[in-house]
Amino acid sequence: MAIVDPSELLGVLRGYNPWWRGDREDVPQFRRMAYEKCRGYLAHPTLRRAVLLCGPRRVGKTTILQQLANELALGGQSTRRPESVFYLSLDNPFVKLATLPELLRLYHSTVYPEREPAVLLLDEIQYSRDWADHLKQLVDHHPEYRVIATGSASLIQEEGTLDRGVGRWIRVSIPTLSFYEFVHIQGEKEADVPSTLGPRDLFGKSSAQLADLAVRCRPLLPNFQRYLLVGGFPETARLEVGLAQRLLREDVVERVLKRDMTALFGVRNVDDLERLFLYVCTHSGGILEVQTVATALGVSHTTVSNYLTILERTGLIYRLPPIHAGGKKTLKARYKVYLADAALRNAVLLRGEEVLQNRDELGGIVETAVLRHLHAYHYPENPEIGYWKDSAAKKEVDIVIRGPSYNIAVEVKYESPAPLSSKEGICAYCSQETVTQAYWVTRADGDFSLESCGRPPTPILRIPAHIFTYLLGQAERLPSG
């Protein structure tokens, strides 16, 4: 740390930790679901693991750490010394001049004694040199620490970190806001539905009960349209559309593409990466032919494949492989590629409220939103998520989710009317596979019924998109979700 004046560095650390002097951090009152998970881990009497909060930029990771710091240091139920809570932003250029062990030595020599119980809140840990080794040392040799760290979605996927992390950290994924959270962050009243109701519970409802639920959820529709426009980033959720989109372009897209890709992945040609991301924005939800895209961009097949992997690891896109009936595999998978949040597309392409009147655009945006909710809800179970396509019969299912005890098929038909016929791909899939749940996601709030398709007949729930995403988001916070 010779290059750094310890007294100046200490001033930076004190600035990041106002509770050391009895002040609170000014943070939003709204709390993401991951906040409660972190509080639970911190309160666990015997847990000896660090917690890694992973997700794309601007989903609220830093805010969660600051909310935790306020509660732990100055909360009414807290019995700890405020100095025992240490927040550190590791992407600060000045802080990056020191290693994590050096920062901890400075903290203990000037602020809080060594070997006393402390909470370490390490923000953007991927910018700390040898972060995985240092975190391993903290967990293995310092039981007095409770550690929560944030970082990019790629953190534990980096080469070599998986082995070091075995038994030492728990990963908590933070996606963009669910529609349920979006309603709450707007300060709107919750839908008048049971707080434990999830989509799977609807298969046992009568027609009258479904009709009643549709009426109860009708006030959600205006918020759902806004959600499709501005998306699930907490900082921009309450802004007017134009300003929200500008901030997304500048802070989420450009900062990730032009800073993170260079700093974390060594990407040299950012222009090619940016052009690939623009291609994904205009084709979100479509099957991406790597060689076709490579030819169009004037780059190699390998470059496109590598860049897609990087975009996925930074949380900007999802890739869905083909899922074949009977568990058959394909040697050359053709992936469907989705943006992590449809608002990124709108921001990059400067698309405003006019997309709500464009059937083709809107269908893709809603399909992206539905995938986000299904992915987040089922993420803890680590299922297989993909799409199904029978090229010979020209039939397809948008999203298929398979786990040890379930096989879920979801088709998004965000149009009105959206008739379900026996010729649809979802019926063909249900005929070939044992499907536990099937959903036909529609637009009209009255288009809500339980039908069947396939041979033997499989129950399929026709459900409006705003109800489906709201209930999935609500179910995310339940223990089973």
ABEGO torsion letter per residue (X at the ends): XAABBAAAAAAAAAAABAAAAGBBBBBBABBBAAAAAAAAAAABAABBBBBBBBEBBGAGAAAAAAAAAAAAAABAABABBAAABBBBBAABAAAAABBAAAAAAAAAAAABBBGBBBBBBBBGAAABBGAAAAAAAAAAABAABBBBBBBBAAAAABBGAAAAABGABBBBBBBBBBAAAAAAAAGBBBBBBBAABBAAAAAABBAAAAAAAAAAAAAAAAAAAAAAAAEABAAAAABBAAAAAAAAAAAAAAAAAAAAAAAAAGBABAAAAAAAAAAAAAABGBBBBAAAAAAAAGBBAAAAAAAAAAAAAAGABBBBBBBBBGGBBBABBBBBBBBABAAAAAAAAGBBAAAAABAAAAAAAAAAAAAAAAAAAAAAAGBBBBBBBBAAAGBBBABBBBBAABBBBBBBBBBOBBBBBAABAAAAAAAABBBABBBBBBABAABBBBBBBEOBBBBBBBBBAAAAAAAAAAAAABAAX
